[in-house]
Amino acid sequence: MEQEIPITITLDNSEESTPTTLCYECGAPLKGTTLCTDCIKTSVDISAGIQRDAVVHYCRDCERWLSPPATWTVAAPESRELLALCLRKLKRLNKVRVMDASFIWTEPHSRRIKLKLTVQDSLDNDALVQQSFEVTYAVLYLQCPDCKKSYTHNHWRASVQVRQAVMHKRTFLYLEQLILKHKAHNETINIKEARNGVDFFFAQRNHAEAFVDFLHSVVPIEVTKSQTLISENIHTSKKSYKFSYSVKLVPVCKDDLVALPIKLARQIGNIAPLVLCQRVGTSITFLDPNTLQTADLQPKIYWRAPFTPLAEAPNLVEFIVLDIDLTGQGEGKWQLAEVMVARASDFGGDRQYFTRSHLGSILHPGDSVLGYMITGANFNSPEFEALEESKTYASRIPDVVLVKKHYPRQHKKNKRNWKLKRMAVGESELLPTDHEQSRVENDLEMFLRDVEEDEELRATLALYKNKPKDDEVSVAGTEWTDVEVPKINMEELLDDMDAFEIHES
């Protein structure tokens, strides 16, 4: 008889089942918590404590923003710099992680800046929560310390006084263009026009010295330094000074007629003493119109025994070319020629003058030319008197010295297709008279004509396109156009233009 063997099935209940917990908001099954992740995201505000409203300060004079704690920085609208500045203004933002930040468009005149921020943070149950919210900034106007100083008298620490004893302002107009092109005036806190020059004011001494170094690199100058004690602390022996730099420009300008001392003329290349100033840069370049010989004079040598020119550009006289004969000497821009001329005021009379000139390549019979009248002129110059008494050079003094070709304008107000920048210069305390104002306008017109006629001068400047106004018509051949006047190609002009520019009067 077979014996039955019982089969026993054992169930493994080693793992105890835990009771299921439901979220009390949405009823989702949970384990160990009472609120699900989705409900936590909707009920917990991780941005609590972060400002929704803030204030930023803006200086309207220099267009800079106040960055905490006390730094003024330049930031364009809706730029990364302005965004970083706004984020630094918010408190408790470092407690969360910023995932995204962007500008919300507002009206420019509303003086409000709006940001949309997205932040992220982790909770106790390792759940990541991400939220977005808006922050509104009120833009308040506040003057920065530098601009406050510019409106306060005697606030500067160093000044550079640039002077030149000449009859015109052409040199300062040229120097102004060089300063603007190289941005050498960026550190100035004030620029003021003075008699025979311009004053530049700086908040720091090293900025003034850097400006003086720039002047040394572009024009021949002599610098005199002085300092004035402002205050002194007797306990710490600390003193405060104001520094002044007196800068004198060489009173010899381009196209001036110069009588060099005979000894100096022999030292710089044995050039004839009666010369024309061809160019003024780091040195002064002279040209002998009779032989086309050139010589350079260094500023240090000039200031040892300074001299003044015989005649300046305002003394130029207009002549008419009657006949011209090239001698074959010279090439390129300057060619020597024998010229017969007559004064424009005496044209048609019997008085004619024979001279040698360096303008043979550009002059033709019937052309107008500007020059200096030597015959009959009374020069109060010891150098010229020594020249007349010299046996070697007395016979070489010409009747007329021609300087440059003259392009007559039919209209004084000639519309140009180009402009020049100007510096924001404060007015002088001395009110200009009508005669001085007229002289300034004439100097400006002479400088603009020099820019048109001289390619070498034009290459050192920054010229900008002059867009005609709506009520102006700029068409070649109109009543405003002078055919023979040199024109500037549009390829030489730049597009951008600042608010300050030379306006033709």
KEVOBA-544921 format. One record per residue (C-alpha): residue in one letter; z, y, x. Coordinates in steps of 0.2 Angstrom, whole numbers, plus 2048, in hexadecimal, padded with zeros to 3 digits. Last residue first. Layout:
<recs>
AZYX...
</recs>
This chain:
<recs>
S731A8A88CE72EA78892H73CA6D88EI743A6389DE74DA55897F75FA50891A75FA43883D759A3588EM748A2E88FD741A1C891D72FA19893L72BA1D8A5L71CA268ACE711A228BBE705A178B0M702A268A5N6F8A2F8B2I6FDA408B7K6F0A4E8B4P6EBA5B8C1V6E6A6C8B9E6D3A6E8B9V6D0A6B8A6D6DEA7589FT6E3A6E88EW6EDA77881E6DEA7D878T6D8A6C875G6CEA62881A6D9A52882V6E2A50872S6F5A51870V6F8A5885EE709A5F85BD712A5F84AD718A4D84BK71FA5085DP715A4A86CK71DA3C877N721A42888K721A32894Y72DA338A2L72DA388B4A739A318C1L737A3A8D2T733A368E4A721A328E0R71EA428D8L721A4C8E8E715A418F2E708A448E4D709A578E4E6FFA608D6E708A5A8C7V71AA5B8CED716A6C8D6R711A728C5L721A6D8BEF72BA768CCM721A868C9E725A858B6L737A828B9D738A918C6N72FA9C8B9E73CA978ACV74AA9B8B8R743AAC8BCS742AB08A9Q754AAC8A7E758AB78B6H74FAC58AFD757AC389ET768AC38A6P772AB48A9L784AB48A3L791AB18B1E79DAA38ACS78FA968B0E789A8A8A3G78DA788A4V780A6C8ABA77BA5C8A1M76EA568AER75CA578AAK74EA498A8L73CA4D8ABK72EA4C89FW71CA4689EN70CA49893R70CA5B896K708A6988AN703A79894K70EA8888EK707A9689AH6F6A94892Q6E6A9689CR6EEA8E8ABP6E6A928BCY6E7A848C9H6EBA8B8DAK6E8A828EAK6F6A828F7V6FDA8C905L6F0A9890DV6F7AA391BV6EEAB491BD6EBAC1929P6EEAB5937I6FBAB6945R6F3AAE954S6F1ABE95EA704AC095FY707AAE964T705AAE977K709AC197BS719AC0971E71EAD0969E717ACB958L720ABA959A730AC395EE72FACE94FF72CABE944E73CAB694BP746AC6948S741AC6936N740AD592AF72EAD1925N724AE0920A713ADA919G703AE491DT6F9AD5923I703AC5920M6FFAC290EY705AB0909G6FAAA4900L6F5A9D8EFV6E3A968EDS6D7A998DFD6C6A908E0G6B5A9A8E1P6AFA928F1H6B7A808F3L6C8A7B8F8I6CFA698F8S6CAA61909G6CBA72912L6DDA7590EH6E4A7691FS6DFA88921R6D8A9492DT6D6AA6929F6CAAB4925Y6CEAC2919Q6C4ACC90DR6C5ADE907D6B5AE5901G6B9AE48EEG6B4AD78E1F6C5ACF8E1D6D3ADB8E5S6E0AD38D9A6D9AC28DER6DCAC68F0A6CCAC18FAV6C9AB1904M6BEAAB913V6C3A9A919E6C2A91929A6C6A7E926L6D2A7192DQ6D4A62922W6E4A5C91BK6E5A4E90EG6DBA41917E6D4A46927G6D6A54934Q6CAA5E93EG6B8A60939T6B7A73939L6B4A74926D6ACA85921I6B2A8E911D6ACA9D908L6B2AA98FBV6C2AA18F6I6CCAAC8EAF6DEAB08EEE6EEAB08E4V6FEAB68EDL70EAAC8F0N71EAB68F1P727AAB8E5A724A9C8F0E72EAA38FFA72AAAF90DL730AB191FP73CAA291ET74EAA4924F756A9F934P764A9393AA769A9194CR774A8294EW771A7E93CY75FA7A93FI762A6E94DK76EA64942P762A64934Q754A5C93EL744A6593FD734A5B93EA723A61945T711A6193EQ700A66946L6F2A6A93AT6EBA77947N6EAA8793EP6F5A8292FD704A7D93AL70EA7292FF721A7192FT72CA6292AI73EA65927S74AA55928T753A4A91CG746A51910V73DA6190FR72AA61910Q71BA6B916C725A7B91BL717A86922V715A8C934L716A9C93FP71EA9694FA70FA8B955I715A7A959N71BA7596BG722A65964I734A6895EQ73AA7196DR72BA7D96FA72EA8395DL741A85960K73EA9196FI731A9B965P73DA9D956L734A97947A72BAA393BV72BA9A92AL720A9C91BD727A9290DD71DA84904K72CA78903C73CA80905V746A88913P758A8E90EV760A7E915L76CA78908K77EA7D90AV78BA71904S79DA77902Y7A9A688FFS7B9A6B8F7F7C8A608F6K7D8A628EBY7E8A5B8F3S7F8A528EDK806A508FAK813A428FBS822A46907T82DA3A8FCH83BA468F9I831A568FCN824A518EFE815A5D8F2S809A658E6I7F7A6C8E6L7F3A6E8F8T7E1A748FAQ7D4A6C905S7C4A7190EK7B4A69913T7A4A7291AV794A68918E783A6D91FI773A67916P762A60919V75DA57909V75CA44903S768A3A90DH775A47910L775A4B8FDF77AA398FBD788A3A908V78EA498FEF78FA3F8EEA798A318F7E7A5A3E8FDA7A7A448ECH7AAA338E5N7B7A2F8F3R7C1A3F8EEQ7C4A398DCA7C3A428CCF7B2A4B8D0F7ABA5C8CDF799A618D2D795A748D4V783A7A8D3G77AA878DDN775A998E0R782AA08D4A78AA928CBE785A848BFK793A788BAI793A658BBN7A3A5C8B4I7ABA4B8B6T79FA448C3E79EA328C7N78DA2F8C0H785A3D8C9A77CA338D7K772A2A8CAH764A278D7K756A2E8CBL762A3B8C4I768A428D5L756A428DBQ750A4C8CCE75EA598CEL759A5B8E1Y748A608DBL74EA6C8CEF75BA738DBT74CA768E8R742A7E8DBK750A8B8D6H749A9A8DEM74DAA98E9V756A9F8F6A768A9E8FDQ76CA8C8F9R77DA868F2V785A758EEQ797A758EAV79FA648EAS7B0A638E2A7BEA578E4R7CEA538D9W7C9A5B8C9H7D5A608BBN7D4A728BEH7CFA768ACT7D0A6989FY7C1A63895S7BBA578A2K7CCA518A4K7CDA4B892C7BDA42895D7C4A388A3P7D4A3489AC7CBA2D88BQ7C9A3687BL7CDA2C86BY7C3A2985CL7C9A1B851V7BEA0C84CA7C7A0183FY7C59EE842T7C39E1834V7C79CF837E7BE9C182DF7C49AF82BS7BE99D830Q7C898D831Q7C997D83BV7D7970839L7D8961845A7E495483FD7EF94D84DN7FD949840D807958846L7F8964844S7EA96984FD7E297A850Q7D098284EV7CA99484CT7BA99B845L7B99AE845K7AE9BA83BL7AF9CB842K7AE9DC83AI7AD9ED842R7B09FD838R7ACA0F83BS7A1A1082BH794A1A833P78BA0B83BE78BA0182AT7929F082DW78A9E0833I7969D1836F7999CD849S79C9BC84FA7AA9B1856D7AA99E857M7B699085CV7C599A861R7D498E864V7E499285DK7F499A864N7EB9A686FL7E69B085FR7F89B485CK7F49C785DL7E29CE85CK7DC9DC867R7D69D0875L7C99CA868C7C29DB865L7BF9DE878A7B79CD87AL7AB9D286CL7A79E3873E7A39DB884R7989CE87BS78E9DC873E78E9E1860P78D9F3865A78C9F6878A79B9F6882V7A1A02890T7B39FF895W7C3A0A895T7D2A0189CA7E4A04895P7EB9F488FP7E19EE887S7CF9F4886L7CBA06880W7B8A0787CR7ACA13885E79EA1E87EC7A2A2C88BD7A4A3A87FR7A7A3086FC7B6A27876Y7BAA1786BH7CAA0F866V7CC9FE85EV7D89FB84FA7DC9EA847D7DC9E2836R7DD9CF832Q7EA9CC83FI7EE9BA844G7FF9B483DA7F89A7832S7E89A1838I7ED98E837D7EE990824V7F497E81DS7EF97A80BT7DD97780CK7DD96E81DI7EC964818C7E495E808D7D5957812T7E194E81EC7EB946811L7FD94B80CT80C93F80AT80C93781BG810926822K80091D81CL7F692680FP7EB921800A7E392F7F7G7EB9367E8C7E49487E9E7F39537EBY8029477ECC7F993C7F9L7FD92A7F5T80891E7FET80590B7FFP814900803T8148F7813S80F8E5814E81A8DA820E8108D182DS8178C0831N8128B9820D8088AA827L80689E819T80A88C81CI80087E813T80986D812I7FF85D810P80A84E80AI80583D811E80382F804Q80881D80AE7FA810807M800800800
</recs>
